[in-house]
Amino acid sequence: MASFKRKTINDLIAITNDPDIDEVSVEWRRGDAYPTRVVTDPVRQSTDDEVTYTVSNVTIG
């Protein structure tokens, strides 16, 4: 079974700026301090390597 690690907002921003990832899609609602969803495709020509991160339960402090 896969193991999942919670990521911080800073982790997600670093992922979106990683030049080694072929394709990144970010959903960010106007006025929010954080994205709501990040989708990555590290190798465009590879199968089943896409990862979707959904942001929820955010506490700003």
N, C-alpha and C positions, 0 to 999 in steps of 0.2 A: 504494500500500500504506500502511496506517495506521502511524503511529509511536507507540511506547509508551514512557512514562517511568515509571521506578520511583518509587513514592511511599513516604514514611516513615509510620510509625505516626501521627505528629503530623499529617501531611497527611490521613490517613483520618479522624482524630478531628475535624479542622476541617470536612471534607466532611459528616460526620454531623450537625454542629451548624449547617450553613448553612441559614438560614431561607428561602432561595430554592428549595430542593429540596423538591418536593412529598412524596416518600415515600422513607424510608430504612429498611432492615432490616439489623440487625447480629447476627452470630453471635459469641458470646463465651463460651468454655468456662470453667466455674467454676474459679477458681484461676489462670487464665492472666493474664499482665500485658498481653495484647494481644488484639484480636479476630481471629478466623480468617477471617471473610468479611464484606464490606460490600456491600450491593446498593442502588443508588440509582435513582430514577425522577424526574429533574428536573422533568418536566412530565407529570403523570398522564394528560392527555388527548392526548398526543403519541405517535406510533408510533416505535419503534426508537431511543429515547433512553436506555434503561436501561443502566447500567454495573455490572458485578460486579467487585469487587476481592477476590482471594484472597491471604491472608497466609501466607507460608511462609519458611523459612530465616531465622528471626529470631534475632539475637544480642543478648542483653541485656548491656550493659556500662557 
